[in-house]
Amino acid sequence: MPWFKKARKKIAPPTEKPSRVPEGLMVKCPGCAQILYNKDLTTNLNVCPKCAHHFRMNASERLRMLFDDAWVEYDRGLVSTDPLSFTDTKPYKSRLKAGVAATGLKDAVIAASGTIDGVRTMVAAMEYGFIGGSMGVVVGEKIARTIERAIDARAPVVIVCCSGGARMMEGALSLMQMAKICGGLARLDRARLPYISVLTDPTTGGVTASFAMLGDLNIAEPRALIGFAGPRVIEQTIRQKLPEGFQRSEFLIEKGMLDLIVDRRDMRSVIANALRFMGAVRSESVPVVRESPPGAEPAVGGPGSPVSSVTPVSPVSPVSNDEPPPA
């Protein structure tokens, strides 16, 4: 036994110093790996000033980008009633609640009217943050009503597509929305009113297979993923390596699937010019649209959170104006 023994202390792991940079102040661009200030990115319409990579935008930001100032939102109160009582890893009602909490919306689309460079326009903007922007009964109903209002008001229609496709939790009911919206667009065409489809990243599934590709003018953002099935599914099916950039907007415009690829910062002016070319005219007065229920007045949306009138639905329609019941 040694006379002298030195007790060795274990090396303590280095303690992480708290960051002096507030959370969410900066973001890394996946295109060029530059660190960007969130405030500067928002000012630039969520487009990287270094490499022009287009970050995703929510539906409210889309409307602020397109409309001149304020807008009127419709059918804000429509919610799904979970017609199939669907449950996978968790109940569909729980997914609806999570989508409401994450986005502040009751489903994956905002239907609104406003002016684009003075042209009165009906716009439906899809919200990817609500269950992947999937198209269910409520989405189909709100877009169909938007088209009907446009026919009544003799106004053009713009639909901003951002979706993973039809919502499987509503089964065949979600697939029926494809035919319903396409039928409405056929009526719009017979009324000789323009329809512009704006395809953003991502636009896939049943949305691509229906109204997204039916525009009089199909416009896409740069590098947007547009297709029906995903690239991985296609590769596993045909057992071949897909070409570089497959299903991106640049690839599709070479194949004649798109008309234009437009930088987001120029989108509003391009749409306004296209609408005027198609015969739309500036309108200072707000056109008459379908009346709201007594006591409910359309509210003006804008930089704040818009509130709108609630339009009653048919008793046979699997949507409701009430909140979904607790799971």
N, C-alpha and C positions, 0 to 999 in steps of 0.2 A: 504494500500500500504506500503510494507516494505521500511525502510529507506536505507537499504543496499541490493544490489542485485548483485550476482556474475554471470557474464556471462560465460556460459559453452561453451567450444569449442568442436566441434564434433571431434570424434576420426578419424583421417585420416587413411585410409587403408595403410598397409605397402607397400612401394614401392619395387618392385622386383629389386634386384641388377643384373646388367648384368653379364652373365656367363663368367668366364674367360677361359672356355673350348671351343675351336672353334667348330662350327657346323660340324658334320660328323666325328669327331675325334674318337668317340667310338660308339659301337653298343651293344645292349643287346641280348644275345643268347636266343631264345625262348625255347631251349631245357633244359638248366640248369640255366638260368637267370643270368649268369656271364656277367660282363661288359668286353668287348674285344676291344682292339685297332684295328681300321680298317686296319692299316698297317700290323699288325701281322696276321690278318684274311686273307688279300690278299696274304701274303707270304705263308700261309697254304692252298692255293687254296679254300678259302672261306669255310673251314671246322673248326668247333669249336675245339680248342685244348683240351678243358676240357671234352666235352661229345660226340665229333665227329658228332654234328649236321651239316648237309649239307645245307648251304645257297644256294640260287639260283645264277647262273652265267649267264652272257650274252654270246652271240654266239662268240664274238671275244675272250673272255677269254677261252672259250672251245677250240678254235683252238690253242691258245697259249699253253694250257695245253697238247694237243695231239701231235702237230707237234714238230719235233726236233728243228727247227729254223724258217726260213721264209716259207711263203706259197704263192701260186698264187690263186687269187680270180677270179671267172668267173661270167659273166651275172650280174654284179653289177647294170647296168642301167635299168633292167626290172622293170616296175611299172604297177600297175593295172590301167585300163582305166575306172573303174566303169561301167561295161557293163549294169547293171540294173538300173543305176541312183538311187541307193537305198538311202532312208532317213528313219531313225527311230527317236530318240530324236534329232539327228543332222545328216547332210548329211554324207554319206560314204566318200566323198572326204575330208571332214574336219577331219575325223578319220584318214585317210591316212596321211594328213599333220601333225597331232598330233603325229602319230607314227614315222614319219621321224624326227620330232623335238626332240622326246624323245630318240631315239636310234641312229640316224645318218644313219640308213639303209633305203632302199626304200621298203623293205618288210621283212617278218618274217623268212628269212633263209639266210645263207651265204654258198655259194658253193665254195669249194676251193680244191686244191691239194697240197700235200707236202709229207714229209717222216715221218713215225712213227717208230722210232728205225731203220732207214735206209730203211724201206719198203715203196715204193711209193704208196700212198693211196689217193683215192678221198673221201672227207668228206663233208657232208652237216650238218651244225649246225643250229638248229632252235632258234629263238630269241623270248622269251616270252614277252618281253617288247613291242613288236609291235603287238598291238591288241590281246594280249593274245596268241601270237604264232600261231594264227589261220591259217589254210591251205586254201589259195585261189588259183586262177589261177597261179599267179606268183610263189608261193611256189611249186606247183605241177610241173610247167614247169622247174624250176631250179633244182629240185631233179631229174626229168626225164632226163634232160641234163647231170647231174652229172653221172647218171648210164650209159648213152650212151658214155660219155667220158671214163668211166672205161672200157667198153667193147672194145672200140677202142684201149686203151692203155694197155689192159690186166692187169688192176690194181684192187685191192679189193676196196670195198665200205664200209664206216662207216657213219651211219646217227645217229646224236644225236637228239633225240626226246624230245621236250619240248613244248607242245601245248594244247590248250583248245579244239581242234577239228576243224571241217570244218568251214569256214567263212560264216556265214548266209547272209552277205551282198552281196554275189555273187551267192546265190541260188544254183541251180542244177549244175552250172559250177564248184563250189567248190567240189561237190560230185564226179564229173567226174574225179577229180585228183586222187581219191583213185584207180580207175581202171587203170588210165594211169601209175601211179607209180608201181602198182602191175604187170602190163604188162611188164614194163621195168625190174623189178626184176626177172620175169620169163625168160626173155632173158639173164639176167646176170647169172641165174642158169644154163641155157642151155650152156652158154659159160664156165661153171665150174669155176666161179670166186666167191670168198667168199664175203658175206655180213654180217656185224655185226651191230646189232641194239642196241643202248645205250638209255635206257629209264630213264629219269630224272623226277624230280618233277615240274609240273604235266605232265602226258601224258594221255590224255583222248579223248573221242569222236571219230571222223572219223580217226584220226591218229592212235589210238589204234586199230581200226577196220580194218586197212589196213596194211601199210608198217611197223609200229612199231613192230608188232608181227610176222613178216615174216623172221626174221633174221636166218641165219645159226647158229648164237649164239645170244641169247637175254640176254643182261646184264643190270642190273638196279642198281641205287644208293640206299643206305640204306634209308628206310622210304619214298621212293618216292610214290606219289599218282598215281596209274595206273588203268585205268578202262574205261568204255564207258560212262554210265550215272553216275552222281554224287551220293554219298551216301544218301543225303537228298531226291533226287528224287526216289531212290529205296525204301527207307523206307516209303515214302508216297504212293508208288504204292503197295507194298506187305503188308503194315501195320504191319511190324514186326521190332523189334530192331535188327540192324546188329551187328555181333560179333566185338569184340575189334580188332582194326588194320585192319578192312576190307578194301580192295583195296590198301593196302600198299604192298611194294615189298616183305616183309617178309611173308605176308599172301599168296601172289601169288606164291612164289617159293614152298611153301608147297603143293599147288594145281597143280604143274607141269606147270605153265604158263611161268616161267622164267628158265633160265639155271644157272645164277650166280648173286649174289649180291656182288658188288665190291666197296670198299671205293674209293672215288675220287682220293686220293693220290696214289693209286695203279693202276688206270684205264689205264694209258698209257702203262705200262709194261704188264698188262694182255692182252690188245688188241694186242700188238706187238707179244706176245707169241702165241696168238690164230691165228693170221694171218700166222705166220710161220708154225704152226701146220697144217693149211689148205693149205699149199703149196706155200705161198707167199715167195719171196726171196728178199734179199737186192738189191737195185739198186742204183748205183752211178750216172747214167745218167737220165735225165728227159725224160720220154716217149713223143712221139709225140701225141698231142691231136688235136681236130678239130681246123681248122685255124680260126683266128679272122679276122674281116674285114680289108681291107687295111688301113694302118696308125694307127691301134689300136693295141698296144702291151700289153700282160698281164703284170701287175705290181706285184712286190713282196710285200707281206704283212708281217707284223710281229708286233713288239711292237708298231709301229706307225699305222696310219690309212691307210689300204690298198686301192689301187685304181686298178681297173681291166679293162680288155677289155670288150666291149659291143658287144654281139653277136646278129645279126639281128634275128627278129622273123617273123613267118609267118603272112601274111596279115589277115588271118582269125582268128588268135589267139587273144583273148581279153586281151592282154598285150601290153605294149608299152615301148620303150626305152626312152621316154621323161618323164618329170615331170608331175604329174597330174595337170589338169587345175584348176584355183582357184574356190573355192566353191561359 
